[in-house]
Amino acid sequence: MIIFLYGPDTFRSHRKLEELKAKFIKEVDKSALNIEILDGVDLEPAEFEKAVSTPPFLAKKRLVIIKNLITKNKGQKIQKEILTTLEKPNLTDTIIIFWEGEVGTPTKSRSKTAGQRSQSLLNRLKQEKYAQEFNLLTESELQRFIQAETKNQGIKIESPAIRLLANLVGNDLWQLNNEIQKLSAFAKNQPITTTQIAELVKTKIDENIFNLTDALGQKNKSLALKLVADQLANGMMPTELLSKITWQFKNLLLVKDFVQENGQGYPPSRLTYQLGLHPFVIKKTMSQVSQHQLPTLKKIYRQLLKIDRQIKTSQINPEVLFDLLIVKD
């Protein structure tokens, strides 16, 4: 059996991996002697073949876990050799789990041949019956995740506080899990409010995203292109950058629509409660709304959703999609 867990949401994929390990220990091998974990970064073909071909010891199955092979291993032969090994008929006694973070188009620094090998193994694993992709949660999914996690921790939390927590931390579920545990220790059976969230939660608000949306609002295309290129060059994954940009344009839409309906006389604290946004985000967003018209914001937001679909379903270079968004704006 081959299981493939992958995608940018490494928190949920890693949680799934731990669940599978726990299930194996409970149902197959309580001693855990038949579990082997391999670091894909430096993995050699012979090491992989030995691990998956070794018969189980006093159990019906072995469990072999390989982490970050496709995204991290720079070996010239490993991908091809593993593809060959996976076709061998003597692997029926081994459960193999490949765990990866975000996988996709090979980076420019890698050779075309290496990229083709990587994609061949990736495509092979994606076709497995037990392949599961963990994409970043949507806004509504993120709020449901917070609601479920706080319930599991025995925390009562107000609905505006859920929205604010989602906006402050975003799709970083590793940090979100830490923040929920911190809130659990603080709560003491009292409902968590927006005030407590603003005071206790460490925000991941990115000043560069405000600068980027500022540049787009001012039609400064050269600066916007540079800011996008800088973020990608510094290692930010395209889906993460897109999530941040979409997050701020959603904020712009919320604030712009609220201001047009109710005027600009509301204090930031009131907007924080009404919209579930941090006061700092309210302040930065209010300074930008005058640069955008509501129809334009809606158009850009639709384009961002389209780019999200294209990144996930096509082989188009994400940098090209970002550049097209900026040039067409």
N, C-alpha and C positions, 0 to 999 in steps of 0.2 A: 504494500500500500504506500502510495506517495501522497503527501499532503503539502500544499503550497500556500503559505500565508504571506501576503505582501500588501504594499500600499503605503501612502504617506501617513496614515493614522497608526503610528507604531505602538501607541498605548493599547489600543483595542486588539491589535494583532498579537502583541506580546502577552496580553491577558489571555487571549485564546490559546496561545502556546502553553502557558502555565496550566490552563485548564486541561489540555490534552496530556501533559506530563502527569498531572495529578490523577487523571482517569486511568492512565497506564499503570501507575503505581497501585492504585486501588484494585483494578480488575485483572491485571496481568502479572505484575512483579512487585510485591510489597517490599522486597529488599532493595529495589531500584538499582540492582547490579547490572541490569541489562539496558541501562540508559547511557548513551554516549553523546556528548555535545562537542561539535567541531566548529572551530573558528574558520569561516570561509575565507578570511583575508589571506592567510598563508597556507591554505589547504593544498596538498599535493594529490595527484590522481591516485597514487598507490595507497595513501592514507585513507582516502574516501572508499576505495574498493574494499580494503581490508575491513573497515568499519561496517559496511553494509552487507558484507559476505560472511562475517563471523557468525557462527550458529549461536542461538540463545543458550544461556547457562541456567539450568533448572527452571526454565520458564518456556512458554509457547512462542513468545515473540521477543525481539529486540527493538529498541527505539533509538534511532539515530537522528539527531537534530543538527542541521547545518545552517549557520547564521551568516548573512551578508556575503554570500559567495558571488552572486552576479554583480552586485554593485561595488564590491571592494577588491575582489581578487584580480591581480594584474598578470597572472600566469598566462603563458602562450598556449598551453595545451589543456588546461584544466576543464574548460567548457566542453570540448570535443570528447575528452576521455570520460567525463561524467555521463554525457549522452550515450556513449557506448556501453558503459556499465549499467545504466538504467534499463537497457534492452536485454540484459542477461536474465535467464529463467530461474536463477538460484536465489532470488531475493524475496521469496514468498514468506520467509520467517522474520522479515525486517520491516518495521514501519519507518519510513523516511519522511522527515519534516524539513522542508526548506523554508527558512524564515528570512524575509527581505524587507527593507524599508521601501522607499519609493523607487520603482524601476521604470525605465522607459527608454527614450532615445539615447544612444551612447553619446558621451561628451566629445567635444571637438578634439581633445587631446589624445584620444584613443584612435588606433588605426582602424581602417574600414574593416579589415579581416577580423580583428578582435571584436569589433562592434557586431559583426554578423554572427560570430560564435555566441556572443552574449545573448543576442536576440533569438538565436535558434534554441538555446536552452530555455530562455524565458518563455518563448512560444510553446515549447514542449510542456513546460510545467503549468502554464495557463490552461492547457487542454485537459489537465487531470480532473477527474471527477470531484476530488476534494480540494480543488483550488478555491481560495477565498480572498477577494480583494477588499481592503479596508481603506475606503476613501475618507477624506475629511468630512465631518458631519456638517449638514446644512444648519441654518439658524434654528429651525424648529426642532431638528434632531438633537442639536446641542442643548437646547433648553430641556428637552425630555430626558437627555442623559443626566443633566444636573439634578433634575427632579428625582430620578431613580437613584442616583448616587447619594443624595442627601437623605432620602428615605432609608436607604440601607444603613446609613450612619446614624439614624435616629434623629435627624435634624428636621425641625420645622422651618420652612423658609417661605417668605412672602413672594408672590408672583413678580412684582417689580424687582425684587432682589435677585431672582433667577435671571431676568433679562440683563440686569446690570452685571452680574457675575459673568454671564456669557460674553458680554461686550468687552469687559476688562481683560479677560484671559483669552478669549477666542478659542481656536481649535487645538491649543496646546493642552491635551488631556493629561499629560504628565504633571504640568503645573496645576491644572484644575483639580486633579486628585489630591495634590498636596494642600491646596487652598481649602478644599472641602474637609479634609482631616483637621486642619487648623480651626476651621469654623466649628467643627464638631466639638473640639475641646473647649471652645469659647462659649458655645451656645447655652449649656446648662439648662436644657429643656425650654428655652425661650425662643420664639421665632426670630430668625435672622432677617434684618431689615436692610434697606439700601444704605442707610447711614453706616451700619456696621461693615457692610461690604466695602464701601468707599474707604473706611478707616483701616481695615485689616488686610485687604487683598492687594497683593503686589501686581500692578498693571503691567502689561506688555505693550503699551501704546508706543508705536514707532513713529518718531518725529519725521523720518524720511517719507513715510506714507502721506503725512500732511503736506510735506514739501512737494511730493509728486502730484497730489490732487490740486495743490496750489498752482503748480506749473501748467497743468491741464486747463484749469480755470482761466489762467492768464494767456492761454494759447501759446505758451512758451514751449514749442515742440522740441527744440534742441535740448533744453534742460530736462524735459520729461524723458526723452530717449536716453540721456546720460544717466538719470537716476535709476531707470529700469535696468540698464546695462550694469551699473555698479552693484545693484542688489543681487543680480544673477551671478556676476563675477565673484562676489563675496560668499557664494555658496548657498544662497537662498534658493529653495526648490521653486520651480515655476508655479506649482499649485499653491504653495504657501504665499508667494507674492501676490498671486491673483486673489487669494482669500483676503489678504490685507487691503488690497485696492477696492475689492467689492464691498468689504466691511465699511470703508469710509464713504463710498458713494451711497451705500444704504443709509448711513448716518446723515449725509447731505440731503437725501430725499426726505427722511423723517423730519429733520429740522426745517427744511424749506417748506414742506407741506404744512407743518404745524404753524409756522410763522405766517404763511399766507392765509390760513384759516383763522388764526387767533391774534395776529399782530406780534410785535416784538417786545411787548412790555413784561413778559414773564421772566422772573429771576432764574438763574441757572439751577438753583435747588429745586424749583418747581419743574423745570424741564427734565432734570435728572429723574424725578419721580414719574413724570408723564411718559417719557420716552425710554427710560431704563438705560441712560447713558451717563458716564462719569462726567463730573463738572468740568474737568480739563478738556474732555472731548467736546462737550457743549461749547466751551469757550473757543476752541480752535475751529469747530465747524461753523459757528455763528460768524466767524471772521471770513469764511469762505462762501457762504451761501449767496452773497450778493454777486459773486462772479458767475453764477450759473442760473439759467432759467429752468423751471420745472420740466418742460418738455425735453430739454437737452439732457438733464439728469436722468430722466426715464430712458432716453435713447442710449446713453452710455451704459446704464445699468443692464439693459437688455443685451448690449454688445458684450459686456463682461460675462453674462450667463452663457452666451454663445461661445465665447472663448473657452470657458470652463468645459463645455461639452466637447469642443474640438481638441483640447489638450488630452482629454481622457479617451477619445475615440479615434483619433487620427495620428498620423506620423509627422504632421506639420511641426516644424521647429517652433517651440513656444515663444522664442525671442521675436520671430517673424510676426506672430499673432499680436504680441504687445506693440510692436512697431506699427502695425497696421491700425491698431486702435488709436494710437497717438496721432499718426499722420492723417487719418480720416476725420479725427475730432474737429 
